[in-house]
Amino acid sequence: MLTAILILQIGCAADSSFEGAQEILQDNTGQGTPTTPPDDTVPPPDFAYDKLAWEDGSDEKLKWSYTTLELIISSTMSLKSGAKDATDFCPQYSKINDEQKAGFWAYLISAIAKYETDFSITKRTVHESGATDPVTQLPRYREGLMHVSYADSQVSQGCQFDWTADRDLLPNNSKKSIFDPFKNIKCGIHLLDAQIAATGKISVDKGGYWNSLNPNSKTKKVKEIQALTKALSFCK
């Protein structure tokens, strides 16, 4: 069973304060924090799923999908138990099977990436808090496919980036560990899981991580994300 141990707040603020979800996720079963499967060995799932938002026919994007599904299926994460507002994103959520639920969460991850970074693996945006990243000791940025930070390694064991190696690379160098889409996806999954463990919801104005899921955001991206997930074949 996953247990959540609160740690000190590390500077997430404004629309994406993530106040209640700043936790290190620890697993007593050895299954809750799976390692990222090697990107060239992840097999396709043994069930049909609605293709994720980033899939464009390329083998690389398929590997993103297979990894996302595998990380969700093989874990014991809180998000698999659902969220109070899951039916706002998938009206049939309470009626669908476990494989379809995994497909829903995987699609949601890809939809967040769509509205956070438009699937750019080297996207960098200065953090809205204006804080210094406690890992890099530089201005904090959201980076990579899921728009996460080096600081998140102090929030979740699922966010492991190698700043020691990355510090010698230029900020936009695609070889940075935080730009590895598989590591970035894994981090995003764990951050969403921490948010749901702390708040019980996908869309929150306080205690959330991504602005795209903030119902009070001026951009109203959460409505667009809900429209995408509601269109999934098993959610209608």
C-alpha positions as CSV (number, residue, x, y, z in Angstrom):
1,M,0.0,0.0,0.0
2,L,1.2,3.5,-0.8
3,T,1.8,5.7,2.1
4,A,2.3,9.5,1.8
5,I,4.8,11.2,4.0
6,L,4.5,15.0,4.0
7,I,7.6,17.1,3.5
8,L,8.2,20.8,3.7
9,Q,6.8,22.9,1.0
10,I,9.4,23.7,-1.7
11,G,8.0,26.8,-3.3
12,C,5.2,25.8,-5.6
13,A,2.8,28.7,-5.8
14,A,0.1,30.7,-7.6
15,D,-2.3,28.6,-9.7
16,S,-0.2,25.4,-9.3
17,S,0.7,25.6,-5.6
18,F,0.6,21.8,-5.1
19,E,0.5,22.6,-1.4
20,G,-1.2,19.5,-0.2
21,A,0.5,17.1,-2.5
22,Q,4.1,17.7,-1.7
23,E,4.8,14.2,-0.6
24,I,7.4,11.5,-1.0
25,L,5.6,8.4,-2.1
26,Q,6.9,5.3,-0.5
27,D,5.8,1.8,-1.2
28,N,5.9,-1.0,1.3
29,T,5.1,-3.7,-1.3
30,G,7.8,-2.9,-3.8
31,Q,5.2,-2.3,-6.5
32,G,4.1,1.3,-6.0
33,T,7.1,3.0,-7.6
34,P,8.1,0.9,-10.5
35,T,11.2,1.9,-12.4
36,T,10.8,3.2,-15.9
37,P,10.9,0.3,-18.4
38,P,13.7,0.6,-21.0
39,D,12.1,2.5,-23.9
40,D,13.1,-0.1,-26.5
41,T,11.7,-3.1,-24.6
42,V,8.3,-2.0,-23.4
43,P,5.8,-4.4,-25.0
44,P,2.3,-3.2,-26.2
45,P,-0.4,-3.9,-23.6
46,D,-2.3,-7.1,-24.0
47,F,-5.6,-5.3,-24.4
48,A,-7.0,-2.7,-26.8
49,Y,-6.9,0.9,-25.7
50,D,-7.9,4.2,-27.2
51,K,-4.8,5.8,-28.6
52,L,-3.3,8.5,-26.4
53,A,-3.3,12.2,-27.4
54,W,0.3,12.3,-28.4
55,E,0.2,9.3,-30.8
56,D,0.9,10.3,-34.4
57,G,1.8,7.0,-35.9
58,S,5.5,7.2,-34.9
59,D,7.2,4.3,-33.1
60,E,8.6,6.8,-30.5
61,K,5.1,8.1,-29.5
62,L,3.9,4.5,-29.3
63,K,6.7,3.8,-26.8
64,W,5.5,6.7,-24.7
65,S,2.1,5.2,-24.6
66,Y,3.3,1.7,-23.8
67,T,5.4,3.1,-21.0
68,T,2.6,5.2,-19.6
69,L,0.2,2.2,-19.6
70,E,2.8,-0.1,-18.1
71,L,3.7,2.3,-15.3
72,I,0.0,2.7,-14.4
73,I,-0.9,-1.0,-14.7
74,S,2.1,-2.3,-12.7
75,S,1.8,0.1,-9.8
76,T,-0.4,0.3,-6.7
77,M,-1.0,4.0,-7.1
78,S,-3.8,6.0,-5.5
79,L,-5.1,7.2,-8.9
80,K,-6.1,3.6,-9.8
81,S,-8.7,3.8,-6.9
82,G,-10.2,6.8,-8.7
83,A,-10.9,10.4,-7.8
84,K,-14.0,12.2,-6.5
85,D,-14.3,14.0,-9.8
86,A,-13.4,11.2,-12.1
87,T,-16.9,11.2,-13.7
88,D,-16.4,14.8,-14.7
89,F,-13.7,13.5,-17.0
90,C,-15.2,10.1,-17.8
91,P,-19.0,9.9,-17.1
92,Q,-18.8,6.0,-17.2
93,Y,-15.8,5.8,-14.9
94,S,-17.6,3.8,-12.1
95,K,-18.7,1.2,-14.7
96,I,-15.6,0.6,-16.7
97,N,-13.1,-2.2,-16.1
98,D,-9.6,-2.0,-14.7
99,E,-8.0,-2.0,-18.2
100,Q,-10.2,0.8,-19.3
101,K,-9.4,2.8,-16.1
102,A,-5.7,2.4,-16.9
103,G,-6.5,3.6,-20.4
104,F,-8.3,6.6,-19.0
105,W,-5.4,7.7,-16.7
106,A,-2.9,7.1,-19.4
107,Y,-4.9,9.3,-21.8
108,L,-5.3,12.0,-19.1
109,I,-1.5,12.1,-18.7
110,S,-1.2,12.6,-22.5
111,A,-3.9,15.3,-22.5
112,I,-2.0,17.2,-19.7
113,A,1.1,17.1,-21.9
114,K,-0.9,18.4,-24.8
115,Y,-2.0,21.5,-22.9
116,E,1.2,22.0,-20.9
117,T,3.8,21.6,-23.6
118,D,2.2,20.6,-26.9
119,F,4.2,17.4,-26.6
120,S,7.6,19.2,-26.7
121,I,10.2,17.2,-24.9
122,T,12.5,20.2,-24.5
123,K,9.9,22.8,-23.4
124,R,11.1,25.1,-20.6
125,T,8.9,27.7,-18.8
126,V,10.0,29.7,-15.8
127,H,8.1,28.6,-12.7
128,E,5.2,31.0,-11.8
129,S,6.4,31.1,-8.1
130,G,9.6,32.9,-9.1
131,A,11.4,30.6,-6.6
132,T,14.9,29.2,-6.7
133,D,15.0,25.5,-7.5
134,P,16.5,23.8,-4.4
135,V,18.2,21.2,-6.5
136,T,19.8,23.4,-9.2
137,Q,20.1,26.5,-7.1
138,L,19.0,28.4,-10.2
139,P,15.6,30.0,-11.0
140,R,13.1,27.2,-11.0
141,Y,11.7,26.0,-14.4
142,R,9.0,23.6,-15.5
143,E,10.7,21.4,-18.1
144,G,10.1,18.6,-20.5
145,L,7.0,16.8,-21.8
146,M,5.1,16.9,-18.6
147,H,6.4,20.4,-17.5
148,V,8.0,19.2,-14.3
149,S,11.0,20.4,-12.2
150,Y,14.3,19.2,-10.8
151,A,12.8,20.2,-7.4
152,D,10.2,17.5,-7.8
153,S,12.8,14.9,-6.9
154,Q,12.3,16.3,-3.3
155,V,8.6,15.7,-3.7
156,S,8.4,12.2,-5.2
157,Q,10.6,9.2,-5.6
158,G,9.1,8.9,-9.1
159,C,11.0,12.1,-10.2
160,Q,14.6,11.2,-10.5
161,F,16.7,13.4,-12.7
162,D,20.5,13.6,-12.8
163,W,21.3,17.3,-12.2
164,T,25.0,16.4,-11.5
165,A,25.3,15.3,-15.2
166,D,22.8,17.9,-16.5
167,R,24.4,20.9,-15.0
168,D,27.2,20.9,-17.6
169,L,24.7,20.9,-20.5
170,L,23.1,23.9,-22.1
171,P,19.6,24.6,-20.7
172,N,17.9,23.4,-23.9
173,N,20.1,20.4,-24.6
174,S,17.9,17.4,-25.4
175,K,20.4,15.1,-23.6
176,K,19.4,16.4,-20.2
177,S,17.8,13.7,-18.0
178,I,14.8,15.8,-17.3
179,F,14.1,15.9,-21.1
180,D,14.0,12.1,-21.3
181,P,10.3,11.6,-22.1
182,F,10.1,8.3,-20.3
183,K,11.6,9.7,-17.0
184,N,9.5,12.8,-17.5
185,I,6.3,10.8,-18.0
186,K,7.0,8.7,-14.9
187,C,7.5,11.9,-12.8
188,G,4.2,13.3,-14.1
189,I,2.3,10.1,-13.2
190,H,3.7,10.2,-9.7
191,L,2.9,13.9,-9.3
192,L,-0.7,13.3,-10.4
193,D,-0.9,10.4,-8.0
194,A,0.3,12.5,-5.1
195,Q,-2.2,15.2,-5.9
196,I,-5.1,12.7,-5.9
197,A,-3.8,11.1,-2.7
198,A,-3.8,14.5,-1.1
199,T,-6.9,16.2,-2.5
200,G,-9.0,13.3,-3.9
201,K,-9.5,15.2,-7.1
202,I,-8.1,15.7,-10.6
203,S,-9.2,19.3,-11.0
204,V,-8.4,21.6,-8.1
205,D,-7.7,25.3,-7.6
206,K,-5.5,24.7,-4.6
207,G,-3.2,21.8,-4.0
208,G,-2.9,21.0,-7.7
209,Y,0.3,20.8,-9.8
210,W,-0.6,21.8,-13.3
211,N,-2.4,25.0,-14.3
212,S,-4.1,23.1,-17.1
213,L,-6.1,21.3,-14.4
214,N,-7.1,24.4,-12.4
215,P,-10.8,25.0,-12.8
216,N,-10.3,28.7,-12.0
217,S,-7.5,29.2,-14.6
218,K,-8.4,31.9,-17.1
219,T,-7.3,29.6,-19.9
220,K,-10.1,27.1,-19.1
221,K,-7.9,24.3,-20.3
222,V,-9.5,21.8,-17.9
223,K,-12.7,22.1,-19.9
224,E,-10.9,21.2,-23.1
225,I,-9.2,18.3,-21.4
226,Q,-12.5,17.0,-20.1
227,A,-14.0,17.2,-23.6
228,L,-11.1,15.0,-24.8
229,T,-11.4,12.4,-22.1
230,K,-15.2,12.3,-22.3
231,A,-14.8,11.4,-26.0
232,L,-13.0,8.1,-25.1
233,S,-14.9,5.2,-26.4
234,F,-15.5,3.7,-22.9
235,C,-16.3,7.1,-21.2
236,K,-19.3,8.1,-23.4
